[in-house]
Amino acid sequence: MTPARWRLLEGAILAAVGAGCLAFQLWLPTTHVEEADYARVAQWLEGEAQPGDVVLLAPWWTERARAFVPARVPVVGYQGSDADDLELAPRVWVLAEPDLPRAGMDRFWAAFRPGRTELGAARRSGRLSLQLFDNGRFRPLAFSSEDLAAAQVYLEQPDGTRAPCAWDGRAHRCPENRAVALEWHEVRFRPLHCLRLDPPGGATRLVVEFPRRGAAASIRVLAGYPGEVASRSADVTDSTVGLEVDGVLTPLAVPRGVERLHQVERGASPAGAAVRVWVQSANPLARQLCVVVEAFAAR
């Protein structure tokens, strides 16, 4: 090809790219959501949302909607939330912006729909879509780590000696200036309201013992390091989380440097069972764990 033809080809390519960019810029404002549409969706939710409902954003990064959803309705949207079981919610409202570029709604529905049943057709307000689903993945709670105020917390030596941690109305205060409290943390993009448990070091365990409650169909423990303490340093050791039900131990290893949510679940426990969860790490340096305990009742 001659130099003159190369220049013509290059000019044609640049013109095509410029036209495409211009078309995109002209089209993009048409995906904008008006505040009146958010207000209408908020009105629907205010009038129809029931206790226990959640709103799931689709796609997950459409964060502006949070400012308009009624405060009493939790909003879920994080990287990976499409596949969240949302097990504590009997019903899920999907608040979607399906016209956004790269919304990936086919992927969203493929992850979300299994186990869910539509409760009516989707409603549209401008660029927003709202649809209610029955959550077949729902599991009612018998008790959870949210019951921290009623729990006993203590440091336990290998010989069984215990040093209690006193409840001050907000946290259990332990020796060596440690505290066990419910805090919000993010583990691998997922926000969790979890127990902050800092292992005391060596063979000593930090123990949370829950009040004896009714029977549970299963008990699950989720545990992970918040991103800021998922250290890979050689002098930082792995951690172990232990779930004990009437003295029977189910351990959960939490390796250093692995920023993800680990979990273990054991089967049914009888009414009045003694349930303890503990953490231990040889070197406590940078060993802060986010731990969620959930005992599920039979459906």
C-alpha positions as CSV (number, residue, x, y, z in Angstrom):
1,M,0.0,0.0,0.0
2,T,1.3,3.4,-0.9
3,P,2.0,6.1,1.7
4,A,-0.9,8.2,0.4
5,R,-3.3,5.2,0.9
6,W,-1.9,4.6,4.4
7,R,-2.7,8.2,5.3
8,L,-6.2,7.9,4.0
9,L,-6.7,4.7,5.9
10,E,-5.4,6.2,9.1
11,G,-7.6,9.3,8.7
12,A,-10.7,7.0,8.2
13,I,-9.9,5.1,11.3
14,L,-9.4,8.2,13.4
15,A,-12.7,9.6,12.0
16,A,-14.5,6.4,12.9
17,V,-13.1,6.4,16.4
18,G,-14.0,10.1,16.9
19,A,-17.6,9.5,15.6
20,G,-17.9,6.5,18.0
21,C,-16.7,8.5,21.0
22,L,-19.1,11.4,20.1
23,A,-22.0,8.9,19.7
24,F,-21.2,7.4,23.1
25,Q,-21.1,10.9,24.8
26,L,-24.4,11.8,23.3
27,W,-25.9,8.5,24.3
28,L,-24.6,8.3,27.9
29,P,-26.8,11.0,29.4
30,T,-29.8,9.0,28.3
31,T,-28.9,6.4,31.0
32,H,-29.1,9.0,33.8
33,V,-31.6,8.3,36.5
34,E,-33.7,11.3,37.5
35,E,-34.2,12.0,41.3
36,A,-38.0,11.8,40.7
37,D,-37.5,8.1,39.7
38,Y,-35.5,7.4,42.9
39,A,-38.2,9.1,44.9
40,R,-40.9,7.0,43.3
41,V,-39.0,3.7,44.0
42,A,-38.4,4.9,47.6
43,Q,-42.2,5.5,47.9
44,W,-42.9,2.0,46.7
45,L,-40.5,0.5,49.2
46,E,-41.7,2.7,52.1
47,G,-45.2,1.5,51.5
48,E,-44.6,-2.2,50.8
49,A,-41.3,-3.3,52.4
50,Q,-41.7,-5.7,55.4
51,P,-39.3,-6.3,58.3
52,G,-36.5,-8.5,57.2
53,D,-36.6,-7.4,53.6
54,V,-33.4,-6.3,51.8
55,V,-32.7,-4.3,48.6
56,L,-30.1,-5.8,46.3
57,L,-28.5,-3.4,43.8
58,A,-28.0,-4.5,40.2
59,P,-25.3,-3.9,39.1
60,W,-23.6,-3.8,42.5
61,W,-21.8,-0.5,41.8
62,T,-25.0,1.7,41.4
63,E,-24.4,3.2,44.8
64,R,-26.4,6.4,44.4
65,A,-29.6,4.5,45.1
66,R,-28.5,4.0,48.7
67,A,-29.3,7.7,49.4
68,F,-32.9,7.2,48.5
69,V,-33.9,3.8,49.9
70,P,-35.8,4.1,53.3
71,A,-33.3,3.8,56.2
72,R,-35.2,0.8,57.7
73,V,-34.5,-1.3,54.6
74,P,-30.9,-2.6,54.4
75,V,-29.2,-2.2,51.0
76,V,-26.7,-4.8,49.7
77,G,-24.3,-4.0,46.9
78,Y,-20.6,-5.1,46.8
79,Q,-18.4,-6.9,44.3
80,G,-19.8,-10.4,44.3
81,S,-23.1,-9.6,45.9
82,D,-25.0,-11.0,42.9
83,A,-24.4,-14.5,44.3
84,D,-25.0,-13.6,48.0
85,D,-27.5,-16.0,49.5
86,L,-28.9,-13.2,51.8
87,E,-29.9,-16.0,54.1
88,L,-31.3,-13.8,56.8
89,A,-33.8,-12.1,54.4
90,P,-37.0,-13.8,53.6
91,R,-37.7,-11.4,50.7
92,V,-35.3,-9.6,48.3
93,W,-36.1,-6.4,46.3
94,V,-33.9,-6.2,43.2
95,L,-33.3,-2.5,42.4
96,A,-31.8,-2.5,38.9
97,E,-30.5,-0.1,36.3
98,P,-30.6,-2.5,33.4
99,D,-29.9,0.2,30.7
100,L,-26.4,1.1,32.0
101,P,-23.4,0.2,29.8
102,R,-21.8,-3.0,31.0
103,A,-24.6,-3.7,33.5
104,G,-24.1,-7.4,32.9
105,M,-27.8,-8.2,33.8
106,D,-27.6,-11.7,32.2
107,R,-24.8,-12.6,34.6
108,F,-26.6,-11.0,37.5
109,W,-29.8,-13.0,36.9
110,A,-27.9,-16.3,36.3
111,A,-26.3,-15.9,39.8
112,F,-29.4,-14.5,41.5
113,R,-32.4,-16.5,40.3
114,P,-31.6,-20.0,41.6
115,G,-33.8,-20.5,44.7
116,R,-35.7,-17.3,44.2
117,T,-39.4,-16.9,43.1
118,E,-40.9,-13.7,41.6
119,L,-43.6,-12.1,43.7
120,G,-45.1,-10.0,41.0
121,A,-43.7,-8.3,37.8
122,A,-41.0,-5.8,37.7
123,R,-42.0,-2.1,37.9
124,R,-40.3,0.6,36.0
125,S,-39.7,4.3,36.9
126,G,-37.6,5.8,34.2
127,R,-34.3,4.0,34.1
128,L,-35.0,2.1,37.3
129,S,-36.5,-1.3,37.7
130,L,-37.8,-2.7,41.0
131,Q,-38.9,-6.3,41.5
132,L,-39.7,-8.4,44.6
133,F,-38.6,-12.0,45.1
134,D,-39.3,-14.7,47.7
135,N,-35.9,-15.8,49.0
136,G,-35.8,-19.6,48.9
137,R,-32.3,-19.4,50.4
138,F,-33.6,-17.9,53.6
139,R,-32.7,-19.5,56.9
140,P,-34.2,-18.2,60.1
141,L,-31.8,-17.5,63.0
142,A,-31.9,-19.2,66.4
143,F,-29.1,-16.9,67.7
144,S,-26.0,-15.2,66.4
145,S,-23.0,-13.2,67.3
146,E,-25.3,-10.2,67.4
147,D,-26.1,-11.4,70.9
148,L,-22.7,-10.4,72.2
149,A,-24.0,-8.5,75.2
150,A,-25.5,-11.7,76.7
151,A,-22.3,-13.7,76.0
152,Q,-19.4,-14.5,78.4
153,V,-16.0,-13.5,77.1
154,Y,-12.7,-14.6,78.7
155,L,-9.1,-15.4,78.0
156,E,-8.4,-19.1,78.6
157,Q,-5.1,-20.7,79.3
158,P,-4.2,-24.3,78.2
159,D,-4.8,-25.5,81.8
160,G,-8.3,-24.1,81.8
161,T,-7.6,-21.0,83.9
162,R,-9.8,-18.1,82.8
163,A,-9.5,-14.3,83.0
164,P,-12.9,-12.7,82.4
165,C,-13.6,-9.7,80.2
166,A,-16.1,-7.3,81.6
167,W,-19.0,-5.9,79.6
168,D,-19.2,-2.1,79.7
169,G,-22.3,-1.7,77.6
170,R,-20.5,-1.5,74.3
171,A,-17.7,-4.1,74.4
172,H,-16.2,-6.8,76.6
173,R,-13.0,-5.3,78.1
174,C,-10.2,-7.9,78.5
175,P,-6.7,-7.9,80.1
176,E,-3.8,-6.4,78.1
177,N,-6.1,-3.6,76.8
178,R,-8.1,-5.9,74.5
179,A,-11.7,-5.6,73.6
180,V,-14.3,-7.7,71.9
181,A,-17.0,-5.7,70.2
182,L,-19.3,-5.8,67.2
183,E,-17.8,-3.7,64.3
184,W,-18.2,-3.2,60.6
185,H,-15.4,-4.6,58.6
186,E,-14.8,-5.6,54.9
187,V,-13.4,-9.0,54.1
188,R,-12.7,-9.5,50.4
189,F,-15.1,-6.8,49.4
190,R,-18.0,-8.1,51.6
191,P,-19.1,-5.8,54.4
192,L,-19.8,-7.7,57.7
193,H,-21.1,-6.8,61.1
194,C,-18.8,-9.1,63.0
195,L,-17.0,-9.8,66.2
196,R,-13.6,-8.2,66.3
197,L,-11.4,-10.9,67.9
198,D,-7.7,-10.2,68.5
199,P,-5.9,-13.4,69.5
200,P,-3.8,-12.9,72.7
201,G,-0.8,-14.8,71.4
202,G,0.8,-18.2,72.2
203,A,-1.5,-21.0,73.4
204,T,-4.0,-18.6,75.1
205,R,-7.4,-18.5,73.6
206,L,-9.9,-15.6,73.4
207,V,-13.3,-17.2,74.0
208,V,-16.8,-16.1,73.4
209,E,-19.4,-18.3,75.1
210,F,-23.0,-17.9,74.1
211,P,-26.0,-18.3,76.5
212,R,-27.6,-21.7,76.3
213,R,-30.5,-21.4,73.8
214,G,-33.0,-23.6,72.0
215,A,-32.1,-26.3,69.4
216,A,-30.4,-25.3,66.2
217,A,-30.5,-27.0,62.9
218,S,-26.9,-26.0,62.2
219,I,-24.3,-23.6,63.4
220,R,-21.9,-21.7,61.0
221,V,-18.8,-19.6,61.6
222,L,-17.5,-17.1,59.1
223,A,-14.0,-15.7,59.7
224,G,-11.4,-13.7,57.8
225,Y,-8.9,-10.9,58.0
226,P,-10.0,-7.4,57.1
227,G,-7.9,-6.3,54.1
228,E,-5.7,-4.0,56.1
229,V,-4.4,-6.8,58.4
230,A,-4.2,-9.7,55.9
231,S,-0.4,-9.6,56.3
232,R,2.0,-12.0,54.5
233,S,4.9,-11.1,56.7
234,A,7.0,-14.1,57.7
235,D,6.7,-13.2,61.4
236,V,2.9,-13.2,61.3
237,T,1.4,-16.6,62.1
238,D,-1.8,-18.4,61.0
239,S,-4.8,-18.3,63.2
240,T,-7.3,-20.9,64.3
241,V,-10.9,-20.4,65.0
242,G,-12.6,-23.1,67.1
243,L,-16.4,-23.8,67.2
244,E,-17.2,-26.0,70.2
245,V,-20.7,-27.4,70.9
246,D,-21.0,-29.3,74.2
247,G,-17.2,-29.8,74.1
248,V,-17.0,-31.2,70.5
249,L,-14.6,-29.1,68.5
250,T,-14.9,-28.1,64.9
251,P,-11.7,-26.1,63.9
252,L,-11.4,-23.6,61.2
253,A,-7.9,-22.7,59.9
254,V,-7.4,-19.0,58.8
255,P,-4.0,-18.8,57.0
256,R,-2.0,-15.6,57.1
257,G,-1.9,-13.5,54.0
258,V,-5.2,-15.0,52.6
259,E,-7.7,-12.2,52.2
260,R,-11.0,-14.1,51.9
261,L,-13.9,-15.3,54.0
262,H,-13.4,-18.8,55.4
263,Q,-16.3,-20.8,56.9
264,V,-17.2,-23.9,58.7
265,E,-20.7,-25.3,59.5
266,R,-21.6,-28.2,61.7
267,G,-24.9,-30.0,62.1
268,A,-27.8,-29.9,64.6
269,S,-27.2,-29.0,68.2
270,P,-29.7,-29.8,71.0
271,A,-31.6,-27.3,73.1
272,G,-29.4,-26.0,76.0
273,A,-26.1,-26.9,74.2
274,A,-23.0,-25.0,75.4
275,V,-21.7,-23.1,72.4
276,R,-18.2,-21.5,72.4
277,V,-16.2,-19.8,69.7
278,W,-12.5,-19.0,70.3
279,V,-9.5,-17.7,68.4
280,Q,-5.8,-18.4,68.8
281,S,-2.6,-17.4,67.0
282,A,1.0,-18.0,68.1
283,N,2.1,-14.5,67.3
284,P,-0.7,-11.9,67.8
285,L,1.1,-9.3,65.6
286,A,-1.5,-7.9,63.1
287,R,-3.9,-10.7,63.9
288,Q,-7.3,-9.1,64.0
289,L,-10.1,-11.4,62.9
290,C,-13.7,-10.6,61.7
291,V,-15.9,-13.4,62.9
292,V,-19.6,-14.1,62.4
293,V,-21.5,-16.8,64.3
294,E,-24.9,-17.9,63.1
295,A,-27.1,-20.6,64.5
296,F,-29.9,-21.4,62.2
297,A,-33.3,-22.7,63.3
298,A,-35.3,-25.4,61.4
299,R,-37.6,-23.9,58.7
